[in-house]
Amino acid sequence: MPAPSPADFDRLRRLVAIDDVDARQSRTINEVFTGKELTTIPVGTADDVTAAFAKARAAQVQWAKRPVAQRAAIMERYRDLLIANRDFLMDVAQAETGKSRSAAQEEIVDMMLNARYYARHAPKLLKPTRVQGLLPGVVKTVVHHQPKGVVGIISPWNYPMTLSISDAIPALLAGNAVVVKPDSQTPYCTLANAELLYQAGLPREVFAVVPGPGSVVGTAIVENCDYLMFTGSSATGRTLAEQCGRRLIGFSAELGGKNPMIVTQGANLSEVAKAATRACFSNAGQLCISVERIYVEKPIAEEFTAKFVEQVRAIKLGPGYDFSTDMGSLISEDQLKTVSGHVDDAKVKGATVLAGGNPRPDLGPLFFEPTVLSGVNDEMECGRNETFGPVVAIYPVDDVEEAIERANDTEYGLNASVWAASKAEGEAIAARVNAGTVNVDEGYALTFGSTAAPMGGMKASGVGRRHGPDGLLKYTEPQTISTARVLNLDPPLGIPSTFWQKAFTPMIRAVQKLPGR
């Protein structure tokens, strides 16, 4: 099965929110598997972003007036289109990122889950809610959720569909317009989904895609948006948070991770070893929530390591627009340089390579073997820094207490995985790990796929949450409207002001003693 055709890319290029795309400076997009040119993409400017926001603001007013049920119906239709067009979407994802078919499929499933969850729950989440007022029967208080306005999304290259579209779905359902800057390496992943959203009935001005460099397009989005959603490195997240803070706008971000796995005595080591290959090497390890550190109790460390290394060596590495391979390519020369550098540095400083450890130019320009290391320490580049590639280190530990302590000994706190002798033991350990999501008897998929529950990072791994009610309500401004139904706080007619003021505090105290107060 080949990459998408030039005609496919030309059709999608017309959806960019830039006037006269053919006359613009363009950037080359290469097929990652081979390094050959696929197509080009026009490069946006700050003026293009400003124009997109102007159109989005005008369209957002009418979009917000639509009943939530109508907006939800569009997302239900989009979900149906995802299913009907899943093969083409996976082709685009593989062509632009070099990921395996299974990793591309994860993106389709995630968008399906988010579209369905928010389409079904947005009407209830956004419904005005009556709450207790100051004085029962006298004051009526209702909480409304107003859209922020125009949300800016700056999305990364590793899961370019999920991390642009799945974040846009709740923002749109909340009544906002959205302007997206896809990563410069993966713009067509976002555009392919924009096409389906428009086909589902979403007004084009309400969801605009402006490709271009972060220093230009990303900066302009931060300067124009009413709320920013960002996925990327912790360093960039800090910079964007400062910029948003100066503008006093809201900000949500999923950032870096150095995610641990804990394996205790009594765990089914064959099961753990098999699942750990997925936890560590999905999307060639280019996944914010993938595992890079494995802490194993010493009495089982040798057995686990042997089983895990056997599984890793069996991973089928290579290109292919089908499900015949287990792991695909890295996305860029920069990623290959980082991964190779971390492994070489570890070897020089005394680490042992138990599996992999080598680039594979025979398979394609950016392939690197799934790699397992032992003897890693904090002096090595991969010791505390996120590799964001197919590299994992195994650390034997004395007991569970040491495993938890070392798992938490990091500036990050995004995801973790726990395997123990029983579910109860695993859950007890999980509750002590400082991470926004923790999977028991799984690597990352359970928490990420639980769209009704919040997902995000502690410490330097993020701010705010995606998924669940939080993932939608963060795109709204809570508004409280209280109405005096019988009287306001002025003294009732005929009651002296001094008597009213003296009686007010005892009256509030009496109200607080009522049931439910």
TIKOL-949156 format. One record per residue (C-alpha): x, y, z; residue in one letter. Coordinates in nm, 2 decimals. Each point is the difference from the previous one (the first is absolute). Layout:
<nodes>
<<X Y Z> "A">
...
</nodes>
This chain:
<nodes>
<<0.00 0.00 0.00> "M">
<<0.16 0.33 -0.11> "P">
<<0.00 0.34 0.17> "A">
<<-0.29 0.24 -0.08> "P">
<<0.01 0.14 -0.35> "S">
<<0.10 0.35 -0.11> "P">
<<-0.37 0.06 -0.08> "A">
<<-0.09 -0.07 0.36> "D">
<<0.25 0.24 0.13> "F">
<<-0.10 0.27 -0.25> "D">
<<-0.36 -0.03 0.11> "R">
<<0.09 0.03 0.37> "L">
<<0.23 0.29 -0.07> "R">
<<-0.30 0.21 -0.11> "R">
<<-0.13 -0.02 0.35> "L">
<<0.28 0.20 0.15> "V">
<<-0.12 0.33 0.15> "A">
<<0.23 0.20 -0.22> "I">
<<-0.10 0.20 -0.31> "D">
<<0.15 -0.10 -0.34> "D">
<<0.19 -0.30 0.13> "V">
<<0.16 -0.06 -0.34> "D">
<<0.18 0.33 0.01> "A">
<<0.14 -0.04 0.35> "R">
<<0.34 -0.12 0.11> "Q">
<<-0.02 -0.37 0.07> "S">
<<0.17 -0.26 0.21> "R">
<<0.08 -0.35 -0.13> "T">
<<-0.17 -0.30 0.18> "I">
<<0.19 -0.33 -0.04> "N">
<<-0.12 -0.35 0.04> "E">
<<0.18 -0.10 0.32> "V">
<<0.05 -0.37 -0.09> "F">
<<0.20 0.09 -0.31> "T">
<<0.10 0.36 0.03> "G">
<<-0.15 0.07 -0.34> "K">
<<-0.20 0.32 -0.07> "E">
<<-0.38 -0.05 0.04> "L">
<<-0.13 0.35 -0.05> "T">
<<0.03 0.35 0.13> "T">
<<-0.20 0.22 0.24> "I">
<<-0.03 0.38 -0.01> "P">
<<0.17 0.18 0.28> "V">
<<-0.23 0.23 0.20> "G">
<<0.09 0.34 0.14> "T">
<<-0.10 0.21 0.30> "A">
<<-0.24 0.19 -0.23> "D">
<<-0.16 -0.33 -0.10> "D">
<<-0.06 -0.09 0.37> "V">
<<-0.15 0.35 0.07> "T">
<<-0.24 -0.04 -0.30> "A">
<<-0.10 -0.36 0.11> "A">
<<-0.08 0.13 0.35> "F">
<<-0.21 0.29 -0.14> "A">
<<-0.21 -0.24 -0.21> "K">
<<-0.02 -0.25 0.30> "A">
<<-0.12 0.27 0.23> "R">
<<-0.28 0.11 -0.24> "A">
<<-0.10 -0.36 -0.05> "A">
<<0.02 -0.10 0.37> "Q">
<<-0.28 0.23 0.10> "V">
<<-0.25 -0.19 -0.22> "Q">
<<0.15 -0.34 0.08> "W">
<<-0.05 0.06 0.37> "A">
<<-0.36 0.09 -0.06> "K">
<<-0.07 -0.35 -0.14> "R">
<<-0.15 -0.24 0.25> "P">
<<0.25 -0.24 0.15> "V">
<<-0.19 -0.29 -0.15> "A">
<<0.06 0.13 -0.35> "Q">
<<0.37 0.04 0.06> "R">
<<0.01 -0.36 0.15> "A">
<<-0.18 -0.14 -0.31> "A">
<<0.29 0.14 -0.21> "I">
<<0.25 -0.19 0.21> "M">
<<-0.20 -0.32 -0.02> "E">
<<0.00 0.03 -0.38> "R">
<<0.38 0.07 0.01> "Y">
<<0.04 -0.32 0.20> "R">
<<-0.18 -0.20 -0.27> "D">
<<0.22 0.16 -0.26> "L">
<<0.31 -0.10 0.20> "L">
<<-0.10 -0.36 -0.02> "I">
<<-0.08 0.02 -0.37> "A">
<<0.33 0.17 -0.08> "N">
<<0.23 -0.17 0.25> "R">
<<0.23 -0.17 -0.26> "D">
<<0.07 0.33 -0.17> "F">
<<0.06 0.18 0.33> "L">
<<0.24 -0.27 0.11> "M">
<<0.18 0.03 -0.33> "D">
<<0.05 0.37 0.05> "V">
<<0.12 -0.05 0.36> "A">
<<0.25 -0.26 -0.10> "Q">
<<0.13 0.20 -0.30> "A">
<<0.06 0.32 0.21> "E">
<<0.13 -0.17 0.32> "T">
<<0.14 -0.33 -0.10> "G">
<<-0.19 -0.18 0.28> "K">
<<-0.13 -0.35 -0.02> "S">
<<-0.35 -0.08 -0.11> "R">
<<-0.10 -0.10 0.35> "S">
<<0.12 0.34 0.14> "A">
<<-0.19 0.18 -0.28> "A">
<<-0.31 -0.20 0.10> "Q">
<<0.03 0.12 0.36> "E">
<<-0.05 0.35 -0.13> "E">
<<-0.32 -0.09 -0.18> "I">
<<-0.14 -0.18 0.30> "V">
<<0.09 0.29 0.23> "D">
<<-0.19 0.25 -0.22> "M">
<<-0.30 -0.24 -0.02> "M">
<<-0.01 -0.03 0.38> "L">
<<0.03 0.38 0.05> "N">
<<-0.26 0.08 -0.26> "A">
<<-0.25 -0.24 0.15> "R">
<<0.06 0.09 0.37> "Y">
<<-0.02 0.37 -0.05> "Y">
<<-0.29 -0.01 -0.24> "A">
<<-0.20 -0.20 0.25> "R">
<<0.10 0.19 0.32> "H">
<<0.05 0.36 -0.12> "A">
<<-0.38 0.08 0.02> "P">
<<-0.01 -0.10 0.37> "K">
<<0.34 0.15 0.09> "L">
<<-0.10 0.34 -0.16> "L">
<<-0.35 0.01 0.13> "K">
<<-0.07 0.29 0.24> "P">
<<0.01 -0.15 0.35> "T">
<<-0.21 0.13 0.29> "R">
<<0.20 0.02 0.33> "V">
<<-0.08 0.11 0.35> "Q">
<<-0.04 0.37 0.03> "G">
<<0.07 0.23 0.29> "L">
<<-0.35 -0.03 0.14> "L">
<<-0.22 -0.30 -0.08> "P">
<<-0.32 0.10 -0.19> "G">
<<0.12 0.36 -0.01> "V">
<<0.30 -0.02 -0.23> "V">
<<0.02 -0.21 -0.32> "K">
<<0.36 -0.08 -0.11> "T">
<<0.09 -0.16 -0.33> "V">
<<0.35 -0.09 -0.13> "V">
<<0.05 0.04 -0.38> "H">
<<0.30 -0.10 -0.22> "H">
<<0.08 0.26 -0.26> "Q">
<<0.26 -0.08 -0.28> "P">
<<0.34 0.16 0.03> "K">
<<-0.02 0.13 -0.36> "G">
<<0.27 -0.12 -0.23> "V">
<<0.23 -0.28 0.13> "V">
<<0.35 -0.03 -0.14> "G">
<<0.15 -0.35 -0.03> "I">
<<0.37 -0.07 -0.06> "I">
<<0.03 -0.37 -0.07> "S">
<<0.31 -0.22 -0.03> "P">
<<0.12 -0.25 -0.26> "W">
<<-0.01 -0.33 0.19> "N">
<<-0.38 -0.05 0.02> "Y">
<<-0.09 0.29 -0.23> "P">
<<-0.37 -0.11 -0.05> "M">
<<-0.08 -0.08 0.36> "T">
<<0.18 0.30 0.14> "L">
<<-0.17 0.26 -0.23> "S">
<<-0.34 -0.15 -0.07> "I">
<<-0.08 -0.17 0.33> "S">
<<0.09 0.32 0.18> "D">
<<-0.21 0.21 -0.24> "A">
<<-0.32 -0.21 0.03> "I">
<<-0.09 0.11 0.36> "P">
<<0.10 0.36 -0.08> "A">
<<-0.23 0.01 -0.30> "L">
<<-0.28 -0.17 0.19> "L">
<<0.03 0.26 0.28> "A">
<<-0.08 0.26 -0.26> "G">
<<0.35 0.13 -0.09> "N">
<<0.17 0.04 -0.33> "A">
<<0.34 -0.16 -0.04> "V">
<<0.32 0.10 -0.18> "V">
<<0.26 -0.28 -0.02> "V">
<<0.37 0.01 -0.08> "K">
<<0.10 -0.35 -0.09> "P">
<<0.36 -0.10 0.02> "D">
<<0.19 0.10 -0.31> "S">
<<0.08 -0.37 -0.07> "Q">
<<-0.36 -0.13 0.02> "T">
<<-0.25 0.26 -0.13> "P">
<<-0.20 -0.24 -0.21> "Y">
<<-0.09 -0.21 0.30> "C">
<<-0.20 0.30 0.12> "T">
<<-0.13 0.10 -0.34> "L">
<<-0.13 -0.35 -0.08> "A">
<<-0.22 0.02 0.31> "N">
<<-0.10 0.36 -0.07> "A">
<<-0.14 -0.13 -0.33> "E">
<<-0.22 -0.25 0.19> "L">
<<-0.11 0.26 0.26> "L">
<<-0.11 0.23 -0.28> "Y">
<<-0.18 -0.29 -0.17> "Q">
<<-0.18 -0.07 0.33> "A">
<<-0.14 0.35 0.00> "G">
<<0.26 0.21 0.19> "L">
<<0.03 0.35 -0.13> "P">
<<0.34 0.04 -0.16> "R">
<<0.07 0.34 0.17> "E">
<<-0.06 -0.16 0.34> "V">
<<0.29 -0.24 -0.04> "F">
<<0.30 0.15 -0.18> "A">
<<0.34 -0.17 -0.07> "V">
<<0.30 0.23 -0.04> "V">
<<0.33 -0.19 -0.06> "P">
<<0.33 0.17 0.06> "G">
<<0.30 0.03 0.24> "P">
<<-0.07 0.03 0.37> "G">
<<0.21 0.31 0.03> "S">
<<-0.24 0.18 -0.24> "V">
<<-0.34 -0.18 -0.01> "V">
<<0.02 -0.14 0.35> "G">
<<0.09 0.34 0.14> "T">
<<-0.29 0.17 -0.19> "A">
<<-0.24 -0.26 0.13> "I">
<<0.10 0.08 0.36> "V">
<<-0.04 0.37 -0.06> "E">
<<-0.35 -0.04 -0.14> "N">
<<-0.17 -0.29 0.17> "C">
<<-0.23 0.01 0.30> "D">
<<0.13 -0.33 0.14> "Y">
<<0.30 -0.22 -0.10> "L">
<<0.03 -0.38 -0.02> "M">
<<0.35 -0.12 -0.05> "F">
<<0.17 -0.34 -0.02> "T">
<<0.38 -0.01 -0.01> "G">
<<0.31 0.03 0.21> "S">
<<0.01 0.13 0.35> "S">
<<0.25 0.27 -0.10> "A">
<<-0.23 0.14 -0.27> "T">
<<-0.30 -0.04 0.23> "G">
<<0.17 0.23 0.26> "R">
<<0.06 0.27 -0.27> "T">
<<-0.36 -0.02 -0.12> "L">
<<-0.14 0.01 0.35> "A">
<<0.19 0.33 0.06> "E">
<<-0.14 0.15 -0.32> "Q">
<<-0.35 -0.11 0.10> "C">
<<0.05 0.14 0.35> "G">
<<0.09 0.34 -0.13> "R">
<<-0.32 0.00 -0.20> "R">
<<-0.20 -0.14 0.29> "L">
<<-0.15 -0.28 -0.21> "I">
<<-0.05 -0.36 0.09> "G">
<<0.25 -0.27 -0.09> "F">
<<0.00 -0.38 -0.01> "S">
<<0.30 -0.21 -0.09> "A">
<<0.11 -0.36 -0.01> "E">
<<0.38 0.01 0.02> "L">
<<0.29 -0.24 0.04> "G">
<<0.04 -0.32 0.19> "G">
<<0.25 -0.26 0.13> "K">
<<-0.26 -0.26 0.07> "N">
<<0.07 -0.29 0.24> "P">
<<-0.12 -0.36 0.01> "M">
<<0.01 -0.19 0.33> "I">
<<0.01 -0.38 0.00> "V">
<<-0.03 -0.19 0.34> "T">
<<0.04 -0.36 0.11> "Q">
<<-0.30 -0.21 -0.09> "G">
<<-0.08 0.18 -0.32> "A">
<<-0.05 -0.22 -0.31> "N">
<<0.34 0.08 -0.16> "L">
<<-0.09 -0.15 -0.34> "S">
<<-0.31 0.23 -0.02> "E">
<<0.20 0.30 0.12> "V">
<<0.28 -0.06 -0.25> "A">
<<-0.24 -0.01 -0.29> "K">
<<-0.20 0.30 0.10> "A">
<<0.32 0.20 0.09> "A">
<<0.11 -0.02 -0.37> "T">
<<-0.32 0.20 -0.09> "R">
<<0.04 0.23 0.30> "A">
<<0.36 0.09 -0.10> "C">
<<0.00 -0.02 -0.38> "F">
<<-0.33 0.11 -0.13> "S">
<<0.06 0.26 -0.27> "N">
<<0.37 -0.07 0.04> "A">
<<-0.01 0.14 0.35> "G">
<<-0.10 0.34 -0.14> "Q">
<<-0.29 0.02 0.24> "L">
<<-0.03 0.23 0.30> "C">
<<-0.15 -0.28 0.22> "I">
<<0.23 -0.29 -0.11> "S">
<<0.22 -0.17 0.26> "V">
<<0.38 0.09 0.02> "E">
<<0.08 -0.14 0.34> "R">
<<-0.08 -0.35 0.14> "I">
<<0.06 -0.07 0.37> "Y">
<<0.00 -0.37 0.08> "V">
<<0.04 -0.17 0.34> "E">
<<0.34 -0.17 0.01> "K">
<<-0.12 -0.36 0.06> "P">
<<-0.19 0.01 -0.33> "I">
<<0.22 0.24 -0.20> "A">
<<0.20 -0.26 -0.18> "E">
<<-0.30 -0.20 -0.11> "E">
<<-0.19 0.31 -0.10> "F">
<<0.29 0.14 -0.20> "T">
<<0.05 -0.32 -0.19> "A">
<<-0.37 -0.02 -0.09> "K">
<<-0.02 0.37 -0.09> "F">
<<0.32 -0.01 -0.22> "V">
<<-0.14 -0.30 -0.18> "E">
<<-0.32 0.18 -0.08> "Q">
<<0.19 0.32 -0.11> "V">
<<0.22 -0.20 -0.23> "R">
<<-0.31 -0.15 -0.16> "A">
<<-0.14 0.35 -0.09> "I">
<<-0.04 0.03 -0.38> "K">
<<0.15 0.33 -0.11> "L">
<<-0.06 0.15 -0.34> "G">
<<-0.21 0.21 -0.24> "P">
<<-0.34 -0.10 -0.13> "G">
<<-0.35 0.13 -0.05> "Y">
<<-0.15 -0.30 0.16> "D">
<<0.01 -0.19 0.33> "F">
<<0.30 -0.22 -0.09> "S">
<<0.25 0.19 0.22> "T">
<<0.00 0.07 0.37> "D">
<<0.20 0.32 0.01> "M">
<<0.06 0.27 -0.26> "G">
<<0.26 0.28 -0.04> "S">
<<0.10 0.30 0.19> "L">
<<-0.13 0.32 -0.16> "I">
<<0.31 0.21 -0.06> "S">
<<0.37 0.03 -0.01> "E">
<<-0.02 0.20 0.33> "D">
<<-0.18 -0.29 0.17> "Q">
<<0.25 -0.25 -0.14> "L">
<<0.29 0.21 0.12> "K">
<<-0.15 0.03 0.35> "T">
<<-0.07 -0.37 0.04> "V">
<<0.34 -0.10 -0.14> "S">
<<0.17 0.25 0.22> "G">
<<-0.17 -0.13 0.32> "H">
<<0.09 -0.36 -0.08> "V">
<<0.36 0.08 -0.09> "D">
<<0.04 0.22 0.31> "D">
<<-0.13 -0.28 0.22> "A">
<<0.23 -0.26 -0.16> "K">
<<0.31 0.22 0.05> "V">
<<-0.09 0.06 0.36> "K">
<<-0.04 -0.37 0.09> "G">
<<-0.36 -0.10 -0.09> "A">
<<-0.06 -0.34 -0.16> "T">
<<-0.21 -0.04 -0.31> "V">
<<-0.22 -0.30 0.05> "L">
<<-0.20 0.03 -0.33> "A">
<<0.02 0.23 -0.30> "G">
<<0.21 0.31 0.02> "G">
<<0.06 0.07 -0.37> "N">
<<-0.15 0.21 -0.28> "P">
<<-0.13 -0.20 -0.29> "R">
<<0.07 0.19 -0.32> "P">
<<-0.06 -0.33 -0.19> "D">
<<-0.37 0.04 0.08> "L">
<<-0.03 0.37 -0.06> "G">
<<0.18 0.32 0.08> "P">
<<-0.15 0.05 0.35> "L">
<<-0.04 -0.35 0.15> "F">
<<0.15 -0.09 0.34> "F">
<<-0.02 -0.33 0.18> "E">
<<-0.21 -0.04 0.31> "P">
<<0.26 0.02 0.28> "T">
<<0.03 -0.13 0.35> "V">
<<0.27 0.12 0.23> "L">
<<0.13 -0.10 0.35> "S">
<<0.24 0.18 0.23> "G">
<<-0.13 0.34 -0.08> "V">
<<0.07 0.28 0.25> "N">
<<-0.08 0.37 0.04> "D">
<<0.33 0.10 -0.16> "E">
<<-0.12 -0.13 -0.33> "M">
<<-0.21 0.21 -0.24> "E">
<<-0.28 -0.25 0.01> "C">
<<0.01 -0.03 0.38> "G">
<<-0.23 0.28 0.09> "R">
<<-0.07 0.17 -0.34> "N">
<<-0.29 -0.11 -0.22> "E">
<<0.13 -0.19 -0.30> "T">
<<-0.33 0.00 -0.19> "F">
<<0.11 -0.30 -0.20> "G">
<<0.02 -0.38 0.01> "P">
<<0.23 -0.02 0.30> "V">
<<-0.08 -0.14 0.35> "V">
<<0.22 -0.07 0.30> "A">
<<-0.05 -0.28 0.25> "I">
<<0.08 0.07 0.37> "Y">
<<0.00 -0.29 0.26> "P">
<<-0.12 0.13 0.34> "V">
<<0.00 -0.14 0.35> "D">
<<-0.37 0.03 0.06> "D">
<<-0.32 0.18 -0.09> "V">
<<0.09 0.29 0.22> "E">
<<0.31 0.07 -0.20> "E">
<<-0.19 -0.05 -0.32> "A">
<<-0.26 0.27 0.10> "I">
<<0.27 0.24 0.13> "E">
<<0.20 -0.03 -0.33> "R">
<<-0.31 0.02 -0.22> "A">
<<-0.08 0.33 0.17> "N">
<<0.35 0.13 -0.01> "D">
<<-0.04 0.21 -0.31> "T">
<<-0.13 0.35 -0.10> "E">
<<-0.26 -0.18 -0.21> "Y">
<<-0.33 -0.16 0.09> "G">
<<-0.20 -0.09 -0.31> "L">
<<-0.07 -0.37 -0.01> "N">
<<0.10 -0.32 0.18> "A">
<<-0.05 -0.37 -0.02> "S">
<<-0.03 -0.25 0.29> "V">
<<0.01 -0.38 0.00> "W">
<<-0.04 -0.19 0.32> "A">
<<-0.11 -0.34 0.15> "A">
<<-0.36 0.12 0.03> "S">
<<-0.23 0.28 -0.13> "K">
<<-0.03 0.14 0.35> "A">
<<0.37 0.01 0.05> "E">
<<0.05 0.17 -0.33> "G">
<<-0.27 0.26 0.07> "E">
<<0.16 0.07 0.34> "A">
<<0.34 0.06 -0.16> "I">
<<-0.16 0.21 -0.28> "A">
<<-0.16 0.24 0.26> "A">
<<0.35 0.08 0.13> "R">
<<0.15 0.09 -0.34> "V">
<<0.02 0.37 -0.09> "N">
<<-0.15 -0.02 -0.35> "A">
<<-0.31 0.14 -0.15> "G">
<<-0.09 -0.35 -0.14> "T">
<<0.10 -0.34 0.13> "V">
<<-0.09 -0.33 -0.17> "N">
<<-0.02 -0.32 0.20> "V">
<<0.08 -0.31 -0.21> "D">
<<0.04 0.22 -0.32> "E">
<<0.24 0.25 -0.13> "G">
<<-0.19 0.31 -0.10> "Y">
<<-0.31 -0.09 -0.21> "A">
<<-0.25 -0.05 0.28> "L">
<<0.03 0.35 0.14> "T">
<<0.04 0.18 -0.33> "F">
<<-0.30 -0.19 -0.14> "G">
<<-0.22 0.08 0.30> "S">
<<-0.14 0.32 -0.16> "T">
<<-0.24 0.05 0.29> "A">
<<0.30 0.05 0.24> "A">
<<0.25 0.29 0.01> "P">
<<0.34 -0.05 -0.16> "M">
<<0.30 0.22 0.05> "G">
<<0.32 0.05 0.19> "G">
<<0.13 0.09 0.34> "M">
<<0.31 0.21 0.07> "K">
<<0.18 0.10 -0.33> "A">
<<-0.22 -0.24 -0.20> "S">
<<-0.28 0.24 -0.05> "G">
<<-0.27 0.24 0.10> "V">
<<-0.37 -0.07 -0.02> "G">
<<-0.17 -0.32 -0.13> "R">
<<-0.14 -0.14 -0.32> "R">
<<-0.29 -0.25 0.00> "H">
<<-0.29 -0.03 0.23> "G">
<<-0.21 0.30 0.11> "P">
<<0.32 0.20 0.07> "D">
<<0.10 -0.04 -0.36> "G">
<<-0.31 0.19 -0.12> "L">
<<-0.07 0.24 0.28> "L">
<<0.36 0.14 -0.02> "K">
<<-0.11 0.16 -0.33> "Y">
<<-0.28 0.19 0.18> "T">
<<-0.04 0.29 0.23> "E">
<<-0.22 -0.09 0.30> "P">
<<-0.26 0.27 0.04> "Q">
<<-0.22 0.03 0.31> "T">
<<-0.34 0.18 -0.03> "I">
<<-0.19 0.06 0.33> "S">
<<-0.35 0.15 0.00> "T">
<<-0.18 0.16 0.30> "A">
<<-0.33 -0.18 -0.02> "R">
<<-0.18 0.17 0.29> "V">
<<0.22 0.26 0.15> "L">
<<0.36 0.12 -0.03> "N">
<<0.23 0.07 0.29> "L">
<<-0.14 0.34 0.09> "D">
<<-0.22 0.01 0.31> "P">
<<-0.36 -0.09 -0.08> "P">
<<-0.25 0.27 0.01> "L">
<<-0.07 0.11 0.35> "G">
<<0.30 -0.16 0.16> "I">
<<0.26 0.25 0.13> "P">
<<0.35 -0.04 -0.15> "S">
<<0.17 -0.04 0.34> "T">
<<-0.23 -0.28 0.10> "F">
<<0.05 -0.17 -0.35> "W">
<<0.38 0.02 0.03> "Q">
<<0.00 -0.14 0.35> "K">
<<-0.22 -0.29 -0.10> "A">
<<0.18 -0.08 -0.33> "F">
<<0.28 -0.22 0.14> "T">
<<-0.23 -0.20 0.23> "P">
<<-0.23 -0.05 -0.29> "M">
<<0.28 -0.14 -0.22> "I">
<<0.11 -0.22 0.29> "R">
<<-0.35 -0.14 0.02> "A">
<<-0.01 -0.06 -0.38> "V">
<<0.32 -0.20 0.03> "Q">
<<-0.16 -0.24 0.24> "K">
<<-0.26 -0.10 -0.25> "L">
<<0.03 -0.35 -0.16> "P">
<<0.24 0.00 -0.29> "G">
<<0.17 0.33 0.08> "R">
</nodes>
